[in-house]
Amino acid sequence: MSPFTRLAAFVAARIVPLTLAVPASQGADPCAKIAGKSFMPPLDALACMKSFPFNETLRQNVLTVVSRVFDFYTFEDYYLNSPAPFQDSTTDIRAELARINRTHYETDFDFHKDLYDFTNRLNDGHTRWFPDCHTQFQNILPAPIVTFSENDVQSVFVAPDAIEYISQLGAEYTSYFDSIHFDWRRLAGARVLAINGVAPFAYAEQIARTQSGNFIDLGVRVNSAFSTYRLLNQVYAQRIGDISGPQFPTQTSLTLTLVPVSSAEAETVDVPYLANYAGQPFTDAAHFWTINCAVKPDTNGVDFKNANARSKLSVKRPKKPARAVIVDIATKISIWLPSHFQPTLPLLNGSDDVMKSYMLPDRKTGVMFVGSFEPADFDQFQFDVQTTVASLKEAGATQLVVDVTNNGGGYICLGQLLHGYLAGTKSLGNFTNPGFESTARANPLARKIVAADVALGLTFGDGFYPPDNWAHVNNTELAVTDNYMLAATSRQINGQTYVESRRFQDLCPIHVDLPEDPPFDPSKIVIVGNGNCASTCAMFTTLMHERHNTTIAIFGGNPDLPMQFKGMAGNQVLEWADIDSEIKTANLKDDPLAPPDLLISGDFRHNWRTAYSFFDENTPIEYKSELPTYRFPYTADTYNNPQAIWAFA
């Protein structure tokens, strides 16, 4: 019997009295103490979150949702013995859920952090639990940590640009350190010899194994520990890195043994963290719970056949395009790339959103910095690609650098569009679709959903399960009556029988004409990045690599660890509200296999589809080890300097 069946009687009510959630009055309110503040000592933020007592009803509700959503997860069986070189992600998912179900917790925070940590250590950015109540804070160290080579030795430093970078956080942040007489500014540029008593790269690996998450490859996660440049909200930013910007305010300081720029002597410094609150303003604990923790109108899914329910959602359909994107906690607070690192080249046409394009001074090399595949306007991205390529060709570009540093993914079809545009349709050969073959897990409830969608005559505007979302492997559209779960196949994975749908492809709304011939000689295209290329970005780079042998160069990381060119490549992700809507729209919410509505504000996302490698049609690209063509360290000239990276490439 499932350990979560004891919730069944309660689920029918689907309400949680506020008194079960908020702390009883026992002296000063720790949330009121930090109300109205953007920054506070970590222990003060933690005291607020830990003021909410553990509630068994909420545990059973959340674990029932998580357990039943895991039934749709495409990679569950792989985790029992993750294939090389990804063995460090090996986890018995069901055993971990059982452990969390029997563990004694004092506070609501303790429970949710344990569940968060477990899903985070799956190292799959598509499959994570995010409790909104406890993910509003982030620790920030006034010493961003970077790695670059000096005198041909790859070392770790406090970022030389730390003063300009950290000063952007404003007086509320910096004045705290002034008040405790801590001079963080003198640390800028210091060579780091040890972090918390261990070698810097060893500490980065500790963070990669326990906190970074998102990326299946350990080498990529280690690189994620360091601060690097990125595009965020159409602007150049500097990602703070997982060492200096961990999710939870559970750590008060970081001990650095370092040699300051102004000294030749090593010293040990205890550098304080300061917690940042990124949520909506609150006044006290009850108010904090209401705005951050209590269930919201958009928390759970809706029946998309109900036009009234659909109209109330903040994310509208039809049709929300299929997405493959990670959630990066480092974007909670925006810190822009210091001005002296910003590109000085003039922008080309088509650079108004998530893609910035330039012509290098050599007048033959064009650059496309694709910061994301999730633009504000799905259609405009396609026209921007077309405009950018035309502008580069007009300017005389004969070779192309595509920068995907810290690209967390986005709309799957836009990655396929960019692949098809750069490769040309002739190069696709007999496999004319510019994407991958994919499948969905054919668990019993998934089969019921597709059967119900077919019987109800549902179409792509009603969800992702209706057949006319997809194309056959010959690239022709599935009919609305074509139940692709009926031809499900099974195979053994780590001793478990895995059942999946028959294979299908994305059916993409492409509004520009793809060129027959590639606009650039494929041998003159190079993709550069830091390995933190996830989801749609990983699928784009894998398509370019597997189908066209495109040169890929990766920068940074631990030189003693191998590093893939892609972070994680699972294929489509569904948020909790997405899969709940699929179930409700198919009239299956009362099915005994269906998860209940969440009773708190949160999201359990999962990888819903598998993409298969062209090199091995039985291996998901997630588990296909693919190393870059070249690997380079950052230098003092190229770290956080995109224009210098492009010139080097």
NORTAVEN-V772622 format. One record per run of one state. SS is the DSSP state (a for helix, b for strand, c for the rest). FROM is the first residue (numbers start at 1). TO is the last residue. Records with the same first field share a line. If there is no record, write none. Layout:
SS = FROM-TO  FROM-TO
This chain:
c = 1-4  12-17  21-29  35-38  41-41  50-52  54-55  71-75  82-86  90-92  103-106  121-128  135-136  142-144  151-152  159-161  168-170  180-184  188-190  196-197  199-199  213-217  225-227  233-234  240-252  260-266  278-284  295-306  312-322  326-328  332-335  337-338  342-354  360-364  371-372  374-377  395-398  404-408  424-424  429-437  442-443  457-459  463-466  472-476  478-488  494-495  501-503  507-521  530-533  535-535  549-550  556-563  565-567  569-572  575-575  586-599  601-601  605-605  608-608  613-619  624-626  628-629  633-634  636-641  649-649
a = 5-11  18-20  30-34  42-49  56-70  76-81  87-89  93-102  108-120  132-134  162-167  171-179  185-187  200-212  218-224  285-293  307-311  329-331  339-341  378-394  412-423  425-428  444-456  460-462  467-469  522-524  536-548  576-585  621-623  642-648
b = 39-40  53-53  107-107  129-131  137-141  145-150  153-158  191-195  198-198  228-232  235-239  253-259  267-277  294-294  323-325  336-336  355-359  365-370  373-373  399-403  409-411  438-441  470-471  477-477  489-493  496-500  504-506  525-529  534-534  551-555  564-564  568-568  573-574  600-600  602-604  606-607  609-612  620-620  627-627  630-632  635-635
